[in-house]
Amino acid sequence: LMKMLGTNVVRVRYAPPHPYFVDLCNRNGLLVLVDIPAYDIPSSVAGSNEFFVRMKNIAEQSVSSFDRNPCIMGWGIGDGFVENSPEVKKYQESICGALRQLTSKIIYKTIRFGAKTIESDGVDLLCFRADKTWLPGDEFREEIERMRGLAPKKPVMINYGKLVQPNNLNGYADPLSVESQAQYIRDCYRTVQTTGAVGSVVWSFNDYTTGRQILSTNSADQFTCTSGLMDAFRQPRLSYFMLKALLN
C-alpha cells in the first residue's frame, strides 16, 4: 500500500519498528527514519541524568538492532523540546555525541511551528511540525521560511496532518470530515513544494491506538487516533488517493 501510494520514506514513532517491517522496507526500497521516544519533554526532565541514560539505552539497543539494515536512513533525537533551554541543549549534545559513536546515519530532530530559536548543533536534518492551527497558504509558507532562517545551513522536512471523524462525509466545510483532511494535505503539500524543503512527512499513514483518550473528534472509539490516510482496517480514505495523485 505504501509503494502504491508513492512513499519513499517512512517515519516510525513512539516505539522501534518491527523487524519484519524493516525487512519489508529493505526489499521494497523504502527508507526508514526511527525516532527515539522523547516527545514534548519538559526542560527540567530533559536535563536530568536519569532521562539521558534512559534515552541513551534505548538508542543503543535500537541502533544495535537495526542500523545495519540498508533501509535505515536516520535517527531522531526528540520532538517538541523547548529550544532555548540549557537543559535541552545539554541533552542534545550528549545524545548526539552518543549516537555519533554508534552510527554514521543521519541524525535529526523535530521542532514545533512557532519556535523562537533552534538549537541545530550536532544534527544533520530538521523536521518542522505544524499543528491544526497553522492553515496552509501564505502564513504556513512564511512560518517555514522564518524557521529556516533560524538554522539556514540545515535541510528541513515538514510534518503535518489532521484528525478526522471516521465516516464523516459532510464535505470540505466540516473541519473533521474526510474531505477536509484530503484538502488540508493537498494544500500543505503544495505549500511545502514552494519553500525548497526536502520533503513532506504526513501524519499518519494509518490510524493507531493511543494510551490516552482523544476527545476532540468525539469518535466512538476515543483511544484510536484517527489521523490516518487509512483506517485501522486498511481501508483507504480520500486523503490516501489525494496524496497518491500528488506523489505520482
C-alpha positions in Angstrom: 0.0 0.0 0.0 2.9 2.4 0.8 4.6 1.5 -2.5 1.3 2.1 -4.4 0.9 5.5 -2.6 4.4 6.6 -3.9 6.0 6.9 -0.5 9.8 6.8 -0.3 10.5 7.4 3.4 8.6 6.1 6.4 9.0 7.7 9.8 8.5 5.4 12.8 7.5 7.0 16.1 6.7 6.0 19.7 8.4 2.6 19.5 11.1 0.8 17.5 9.9 -0.8 14.2 9.0 -4.4 13.9 12.0 -6.4 12.4 9.7 -7.8 9.7 8.6 -4.3 8.7 12.3 -3.3 8.4 12.9 -6.4 6.3 10.0 -5.5 4.0 11.4 -1.9 3.7 14.8 -3.4 2.7 13.2 -5.5 0.0 10.8 -2.8 -1.3 13.2 0.1 -1.4 11.6 2.2 1.4 13.8 4.3 3.6 13.1 4.4 7.4 13.5 7.2 9.9 13.3 6.0 13.5 12.6 8.3 16.5 13.9 7.8 20.0 10.7 8.1 22.1 11.4 11.6 23.5 8.4 13.8 22.9 7.3 17.1 24.4 9.5 16.5 27.5 9.7 19.4 30.0 13.2 21.0 30.2 13.6 20.1 33.9 13.2 16.4 32.9 15.3 16.7 29.7 18.3 17.9 31.6 18.3 15.1 34.2 20.9 12.3 34.1 18.1 9.7 34.5 16.4 10.9 31.3 19.6 10.9 29.3 20.6 7.5 30.5 17.2 6.1 29.6 17.2 7.6 26.1 20.8 6.6 25.5 20.0 3.0 26.5 17.0 3.0 24.1 19.2 4.5 21.3 22.0 1.9 21.8 19.5 -1.0 21.7 17.7 0.3 18.7 20.9 1.1 16.7 22.5 -2.2 17.5 19.3 -4.0 16.3 18.5 -2.1 13.1 21.4 0.2 12.0 22.9 -2.4 9.8 19.8 -2.5 7.6 20.2 -0.6 4.3 16.7 0.9 4.7 17.6 2.8 7.9 18.1 6.4 6.9 18.4 8.2 10.2 17.7 8.5 13.9 15.5 11.2 15.6 16.6 12.5 19.0 13.4 14.3 20.1 10.3 16.2 19.2 8.8 19.3 20.8 11.5 20.4 23.2 11.9 23.9 24.4 14.6 25.1 22.1 16.2 27.9 24.2 16.6 25.8 27.3 20.2 25.0 28.5 18.9 21.6 29.8 17.7 20.7 26.3 21.0 21.9 24.8 22.8 19.6 27.2 20.6 16.7 26.3 21.1 17.3 22.6 24.9 17.5 22.8 25.0 14.3 24.9 22.6 12.2 22.9 24.2 13.3 19.5 27.6 12.5 20.8 26.5 9.1 21.9 24.8 8.4 18.6 27.8 9.5 16.6 29.8 6.8 18.2 27.2 4.2 17.2 26.1 5.1 13.7 27.0 7.0 10.6 23.4 7.6 9.6 21.5 10.9 9.6 20.6 12.4 13.0 17.5 14.6 13.0 15.2 16.4 15.4 11.7 17.9 15.3 10.7 21.4 16.2 7.2 22.8 16.6 6.0 25.7 14.4 6.3 28.9 16.4 9.7 28.2 17.9 11.7 31.4 18.5 15.1 29.7 18.4 16.5 26.4 17.0 19.4 24.5 18.5 20.8 22.8 15.4 24.3 21.8 16.5 25.0 18.1 16.1 22.1 17.3 13.9 22.0 16.8 10.1 18.4 17.3 9.3 15.5 19.3 10.9 11.8 18.5 10.9 9.3 21.3 11.4 6.0 20.2 12.8 2.8 22.0 12.1 -0.4 21.6 14.0 -4.0 22.3 13.0 -3.8 26.0 14.0 -1.5 26.6 11.0 -3.6 26.7 7.9 -1.9 26.0 4.6 -1.2 29.1 2.5 0.9 32.2 2.9 1.1 32.0 6.7 2.2 28.4 6.5 4.9 29.2 4.0 6.1 32.3 5.8 6.5 30.3 9.0 8.6 27.7 7.3 10.8 30.3 5.8 11.1 32.1 9.1 12.1 29.0 10.9 14.6 28.1 8.1 16.2 31.4 8.8 16.9 30.3 12.4 19.0 27.4 11.0 19.9 28.3 7.4 22.5 25.7 6.9 20.3 22.7 7.7 17.9 20.9 5.3 14.4 20.7 6.6 11.3 18.5 6.1 7.8 19.5 7.1 5.5 17.3 9.2 1.7 17.9 9.0 -1.6 16.0 9.3 -5.1 16.2 10.6 -7.6 14.2 12.7 -10.9 13.2 11.2 -14.2 11.7 12.4 -14.5 8.3 10.8 -17.4 8.1 8.4 -17.8 11.9 8.4 -18.6 12.8 4.8 -20.1 16.2 5.4 -17.8 17.9 2.8 -14.9 20.3 2.8 -16.5 22.9 5.1 -16.6 20.5 8.0 -13.1 20.5 9.6 -13.5 16.9 10.9 -14.6 15.4 7.6 -12.6 13.1 5.5 -12.9 15.6 2.6 -11.4 18.3 4.8 -8.4 16.1 5.7 -7.7 15.4 2.0 -7.9 19.1 1.2 -5.6 20.0 4.1 -3.0 17.5 3.0 -3.2 18.7 -0.6 -2.8 22.4 0.3 0.0 21.7 2.8 1.9 19.5 0.3 1.7 22.2 -2.4 2.8 24.9 0.0 5.8 22.9 1.1 6.8 22.4 -2.5 7.2 26.2 -2.9 9.6 26.5 0.1 12.5 24.4 -1.1 12.1 21.9 1.8 13.4 18.4 1.1 10.0 16.9 1.6 6.8 16.3 3.5 6.1 13.8 6.3 2.4 13.2 6.5 0.8 12.3 9.9 -0.1 9.5 9.6 -0.3 6.5 7.2 -2.8 4.7 9.3 -4.9 5.1 12.4 -3.3 3.8 15.6 -4.2 3.0 19.2 -3.2 5.6 21.9 -2.8 5.3 25.7 -4.9 8.4 26.3 -8.4 9.4 25.2 -8.8 11.7 22.2 -11.9 13.9 22.8 -11.6 16.4 20.0 -13.1 14.2 17.4 -16.0 12.9 19.5 -15.5 9.4 18.0 -17.0 6.2 19.3 -13.5 4.8 20.0 -11.7 7.6 21.9 -8.5 5.5 22.2 -7.9 5.4 18.4 -6.0 8.3 16.8 -7.9 8.8 13.5 -5.3 10.8 11.7 -4.5 8.1 9.1 -4.6 8.1 5.3 -6.1 4.6 6.0 -8.2 3.4 8.9 -7.3 0.6 11.3 -8.8 -1.9 8.9 -6.5 -0.9 6.0 -9.4 0.9 4.2 -8.1 4.0 2.4 -9.7 7.4 3.0 -10.0 10.1 0.4 -6.7 11.6 1.6 -4.9 8.4 0.5 -6.0 8.9 -3.1 -5.3 12.6 -2.9 -1.7 12.1 -1.7 -1.2 9.3 -4.3 -2.2 11.7 -7.0 0.2 14.4 -5.7 3.1 12.0 -5.4 2.6 10.4 -8.8 
